[in-house]
Amino acid sequence: MSASSETGDTAGLASANAGSSRLERNRTLIRWWLYGICLLVLAMVVVGGATRLTESGLSITEWKPIHGVIPPLSAAEWEEEFAKYREIPQYEVVNKGMSLEEFKFIFWWEWGHRQLGRFIGIAFFVPMAIFWMQGRIEPWLKPRLVVGLVLGGLQGALGWYMVASGLVDRIDVSQYRLAAHLTLACVIFAYLFWIARRLAPRESANAEEARALGGVGWLFLALVFLQIFMGGLVAGLNAGFTFNTWPLMDGQLVPRGLLAMSPAWANLFENVMTVQFQHRVTAYVLVVVAIWLMIRSKKVSGRKQVMMPARHIVGFVALQVVFGIATLVMSVPLHLALWHQAFAVFVLGAAVDYLAMLKGPYPRPAAVES
């Protein structure tokens, strides 16, 4: 081999190494940015839960995506905002006679919730635009990030659609819309966390492990989303403030009255007893599936890379059960209810991480599958 050929091979290897190093740095940067967005979405879920539990969600009766950033700054502006609230049914039925200071308390919760949503939008769009212009985003990743941006916009619109449901004929928001709003927030979290975890350089399952464990992993994730939606129905109907005993409910394991409403399907979404009961039952199913997932992971593989995310699932589910029972039997104290809501996202994150481990990191650097 000639000296010039050796020099060319060396230069090519150096160039390839430099390209690989640059790709790894870019993926690390984007991954940690997405982790930050996921943390903000988690905070949004918790603040949204506090907004619901303090009955603050209807305190701002208009949707002003731009002007709404500025809160009332004078006594006259506060009185104007309070006057708008006094025109809706919630004030007349629930809060009639409340003082301006009491109104300010619920106003600040809703205002903070909306500002956090705006901040998440900025925290997502601005870095994405910068990374895009700097050439740090791989071509296959660009449309995936645009999908994330679109989902965020839809979430904002759905949030206002939810609030609007409580301004005319109701004293609170529709439980259907609240459950959809919560579920979409968790879809956004799961979507971005999936991308972030697959951008991480990690040792993953082999093809045989992925085939054997994928079914139970996806089943668990589907159940988590179902349970989150049901939790939204519970919150929307204030069902957690009823039947505050466990393991019995209304003195029975299976209470009477689960199908009291007609048509029968309405009980699943509008009967307070049924909505709470099905939330309990789905929790039991989740516990069983989580344990089954860990046992199956041990039987199929037993390797650390597979067992660690499986153990995370079981651990987070156990904590979530504790928080859920404590929240129920103590009649929904704010701090426990918020921990319960937060840990739903932790369980969701663990489910996504398990599946990301089975799928493995995104290939590099050419075509990437979903």
C-alpha positions, 0 to 999 in steps of 0.5 A: 500500500502506498503512502498516499493511500495510507494517508487517505485512509487515515484522513477518511477515518478521522473525518468519520470519527469527527462526524460521529462525535458531532452527531453524538454531541447534537443528539445529546443536546437535543435529548436533554432539551427534550428532557427539559420539555418533558419536565415542564409538561410534568409541571403543567400536569401538576399545576393543571391538577391544582387548578382543578382542585382549587376550582380555579379553571373558570376564573379567566373567562376569555382566551387571549393568547397574546394579551392574556400574558399581562394580568390585571395591573390596577384596581379597575382592571381587577374589578373588570375581570371579577365582573366577567367572572360574576356573569358565569354560572359557577359564581352564582351557584358555587362562589356567590358573595366571594370577595375580590381577594378570594377571586384573586386566589383562583385567578392566579392559579389559572393565570399561572397555568396558562403562562406555563403553557405559553412558556412551554411553547416558547421553550419548545419552538425557540431552541428547535428553530435555533438547532434547525438553523445550526444544522443540528437536527437530523433530517428524519427528526425534523418532521417528528419535532414539528409533530410535537409542536403541532400537538402543543398547539392542539393542546392549547386549543383543547384547553380553551375548548375545555374552559368554554364548556363551563362558561354558559350552562355548567358550573364546571368544565365538561369531564369529557373535555377535561379527560381529553385535555389531560390525556393529550398532555400525557400523549405529548409527554410520552411522544417527546420522552420516546424520542429523547430515550431513543436518542440516548446511546444505551444497550438495548434488548436483542431481537428475540427479547423485543419480540417476546416482551413487546406485547406486554409492554404495549399492553401496559402502556395502553392501560396507563393511558386508559387509566389516565383518561379515567382519572380525568373523568374522576377529576371532572366529576369530583368523584374522588370526594365520594366513597372515601373508603378502601378496599370496600366501596359503599361497604361492598367490593362491588357496589350496587348502583353501577348501572343506575343511569340510562343508557347503560354506556352513560354510567362509564362517563357520568355516574360518579360511582361507576367512574370511581369504581372503574378507576379502582379496577383498572388500577388493580389490573395495572398492578397485575400487568406490571408484576407480569411484565417484570416476571416475564422480563426475568424469564425471557431475559434477566439481563440488567438492561431489560430488568432495570426499566421493568423494576422501575415500572413496578416501583412507580406503580406501587408508589402510585397505588399508595398515593391513590389510596391515601388520596381517596381515604383522606378525601383528596387533600391537595398535596396528596392529590398532586403527588398522585397526579404527578406519579401517573406521569412517572408511571407513563415515563417508565412504560415508555422507557421500557418500550424504548429499551426494547426498540433500541436507539435510533440508527445512525446516520441514514434512514431511521425507522419510527 
